[in-house]
Amino acid sequence: MSAAIHPTAVVDPGAEIAAGVEIGPYATVGAGVKLGEGVVLHAHACVMGHTEIGPESVIFPFAVIGAPPQDMKFSGEDARLLIGARNQFREHTTIHPGTKGGGGVTSIGHDNLIMVGAHIAHDCHVGHGVILSNQAMLAGHVTVEDHAVIQASTGIQQFLRVGEAAFIGGLSGLLQDAPPFCFLQGYPARVLKLNRVRLERLGWDPERIEAIESAFRIVFRSKLRPAEAIARLREELADAPDVLRMAAFLEKSERGFARMR
């Protein structure tokens, strides 16, 4: 099945358009763009730069995907934006490619929902199944792990990490890493509780969630120092892969991780 391109769309001859792609009225596709099978660009969507978008992803009106980074050090060097399959980028979202100083690549995995007005800056790495709500903002060099949720009008400072299945409430500001499996809120964002609701919605079994809850109590309620808490996780819950990933995440926090109020 060939691509369906509206007569008013502007598609550079250098773009690579797979079968089944739909490009709507007044949409723009640049020379370095690669659109996978079944990608949909709604009216006025703009994709530019060295950007690859995986199959069945949808870009809504006035989203700008792949524009040059907002980085004073960027000098036009080769930079890429790699996007996986089945993502949705709603109206007015903006996503930038990488820079030389950050490895040259911004990457986004599969099955993510990026809502109206959200921003993903240069050299960010977003995993799978992530939700960025309206006006959520990732500064440069931010990593967001699988199944995390960042609510409306929340800002993530550069070089920080948002852990697996973490939830950051709306109108928050993250100034340290967000630990995996935790619910955070505020400015600066602090851990409020275990994000049990998200884990249950992911279909994780009760035993798996109980192990994570035990780890949560050790890290956030025992009053142990971080290094002591991490050591205790590895000693007491070594048979729980989720807990070991949590321990590794906390151990690598260069700027520290958010704690409880």
C-alpha positions in Angstrom: 0.0 0.0 0.0 1.5 3.3 -1.0 1.6 6.4 1.1 -1.3 8.8 1.1 0.0 12.4 0.9 -2.3 15.4 0.8 -1.7 17.7 -2.2 -1.0 20.7 0.1 1.7 18.8 2.2 5.3 19.6 1.6 7.5 16.5 1.5 11.1 16.8 0.5 12.2 14.3 -2.1 15.0 13.2 0.2 12.6 11.9 2.8 12.0 8.2 3.1 8.3 7.4 3.3 7.2 3.8 4.0 4.1 2.1 2.8 0.8 3.1 4.5 2.0 6.5 5.7 -0.6 9.2 5.8 0.5 12.9 5.5 -2.3 15.4 6.0 -2.9 19.0 4.8 -0.1 21.4 5.1 2.1 19.0 7.0 5.9 19.3 6.4 8.5 16.5 6.1 12.2 17.4 5.7 14.9 15.8 3.7 16.5 13.7 6.4 13.3 12.2 7.8 12.4 8.5 7.7 8.8 7.6 8.4 8.0 4.0 9.2 5.0 2.0 8.0 1.6 3.3 9.0 2.9 6.6 10.5 0.2 9.3 10.5 1.0 13.1 10.3 -2.1 15.2 10.8 -2.6 18.6 9.3 0.2 21.1 10.0 2.5 18.6 11.7 6.2 19.2 11.1 8.9 16.6 11.1 12.5 17.7 10.2 16.2 17.0 10.7 17.7 13.5 10.8 14.6 12.0 12.4 13.4 8.4 12.3 9.9 7.6 13.4 8.8 4.0 13.9 5.7 2.2 12.6 2.2 3.3 13.5 3.2 6.5 15.4 0.9 9.4 15.1 1.8 13.1 15.1 -1.0 15.6 15.7 -1.5 19.1 14.4 1.3 21.7 15.1 3.7 19.3 16.7 7.3 20.0 15.7 9.5 17.0 15.7 13.2 17.2 15.1 13.8 21.0 15.0 17.4 22.1 16.0 18.2 21.9 19.7 17.8 25.0 21.9 21.4 24.7 23.0 23.9 27.7 22.6 26.7 25.2 21.9 24.9 23.6 19.0 26.6 24.5 15.7 24.8 22.5 13.1 26.6 19.2 13.7 25.0 15.9 12.7 22.4 15.1 15.3 19.7 12.5 15.3 16.3 11.8 16.8 15.3 8.2 17.0 11.6 7.4 17.8 10.2 3.9 18.1 6.8 2.4 17.2 3.2 3.2 18.2 3.9 6.6 19.9 1.4 9.5 20.0 2.6 13.1 19.9 -0.3 15.4 20.6 -0.8 19.0 19.5 2.1 21.5 19.9 4.6 18.9 21.3 8.3 19.8 20.6 11.1 17.2 20.5 14.8 18.0 19.6 17.6 15.8 18.4 20.9 15.3 20.3 24.0 17.4 20.4 27.7 16.6 20.0 28.2 17.2 23.8 25.5 14.7 24.7 26.3 11.9 22.3 24.4 13.2 19.3 21.1 11.3 19.8 17.8 11.8 21.4 15.9 8.6 21.7 12.3 7.7 22.4 11.1 4.1 22.7 7.7 2.4 22.0 4.1 3.0 23.1 4.6 6.4 24.6 1.9 9.1 25.0 3.3 12.7 24.8 0.4 15.1 25.4 -0.4 18.6 24.3 2.5 21.1 24.6 5.0 18.7 26.2 8.7 19.2 25.4 11.6 16.7 25.1 14.9 18.5 24.8 18.2 17.5 23.3 20.0 14.3 24.3 17.0 13.0 26.3 16.3 9.2 26.4 12.7 8.1 27.0 11.9 4.5 27.5 8.7 2.5 26.7 5.1 3.1 27.9 5.9 6.6 29.3 3.2 9.3 29.7 4.1 13.0 29.6 1.0 15.0 30.4 0.2 18.5 29.0 3.1 21.0 29.2 5.4 18.5 30.9 9.0 19.6 30.2 12.3 17.6 30.0 15.4 19.7 29.9 18.5 18.4 28.1 20.2 15.1 29.0 17.2 13.7 31.0 16.5 10.0 31.1 13.0 8.7 31.7 12.7 4.9 32.3 9.9 2.6 31.3 6.3 3.2 32.4 7.0 6.5 34.2 4.3 9.2 34.3 5.1 12.9 34.4 2.0 15.0 35.0 1.0 18.4 33.7 3.3 21.5 33.9 6.1 19.6 35.6 9.7 20.5 34.9 12.6 18.1 35.0 16.0 19.7 35.4 18.8 18.8 33.0 20.9 15.6 33.6 18.4 14.0 35.9 16.7 10.6 35.7 13.1 9.5 36.3 13.0 5.9 37.5 11.0 3.0 36.2 7.2 3.4 36.9 7.7 6.6 38.9 4.9 9.1 39.0 5.6 12.8 39.3 2.5 14.9 40.1 1.4 18.1 38.3 3.0 21.5 38.9 6.2 19.8 40.3 9.8 20.6 39.8 12.4 17.7 39.9 15.8 18.8 41.2 17.1 15.3 42.0 16.6 11.9 40.5 13.1 10.4 40.9 13.5 6.9 42.4 11.8 4.0 40.6 8.3 2.9 41.7 7.7 6.1 43.8 5.0 8.8 43.8 6.5 12.3 44.0 5.0 15.8 44.2 6.0 19.4 44.9 8.8 21.9 44.3 11.3 20.5 44.8 9.6 17.2 44.3 9.6 14.8 47.2 8.6 11.2 47.6 5.1 10.8 49.1 4.5 7.1 48.8 4.9 3.9 46.8 3.3 4.2 43.4 1.3 1.0 44.0 -1.6 2.1 41.6 0.7 2.2 38.6 2.3 -1.2 39.4 -1.2 -2.7 39.7 -2.3 -1.2 36.4 0.8 -2.7 34.8 -0.5 -6.1 35.9 2.3 -6.9 38.3 1.4 -9.7 40.7 1.0 -9.0 44.5 4.3 -10.8 45.4 6.3 -8.7 43.1 4.7 -5.5 44.4 5.2 -6.6 48.0 9.0 -7.0 47.4 9.1 -3.5 46.0 7.1 -2.2 49.0 9.6 -3.8 51.3 12.4 -2.1 49.5 10.5 1.2 49.7 10.3 0.9 53.5 14.0 0.2 53.8 15.1 3.2 51.6 12.5 5.8 52.8 11.3 4.8 56.3 14.3 3.1 58.0 16.3 6.3 58.4 19.4 4.5 57.0 21.9 6.4 55.0 21.6 5.8 51.3 24.6 3.5 51.0 23.4 1.5 54.0 19.9 1.2 52.6 21.2 0.0 49.2 23.4 -2.6 50.9 20.5 -3.8 52.9 18.3 -4.1 49.7 21.0 -6.4 48.1 21.3 -8.4 51.3 17.6 -9.0 52.1 15.9 -8.8 48.7 18.5 -10.3 46.4 16.0 -12.6 44.7 13.8 -9.7 43.5 15.0 -8.3 40.2 12.9 -5.2 40.5 14.6 -4.4 43.8 18.0 -4.9 42.4 17.2 -2.5 39.5 16.1 0.0 42.1 19.3 -0.5 44.1 21.4 0.0 40.9 19.4 3.2 40.1 19.9 4.7 43.5 23.6 3.9 43.6 24.2 5.7 40.3 22.5 8.9 41.3 25.2 11.5 40.8 23.0 14.4 42.0 21.3 12.4 44.7 17.7 11.1 44.7 14.5 12.7 46.1 13.6 11.7 49.6 10.4 11.7 51.7 9.2 15.0 53.2 
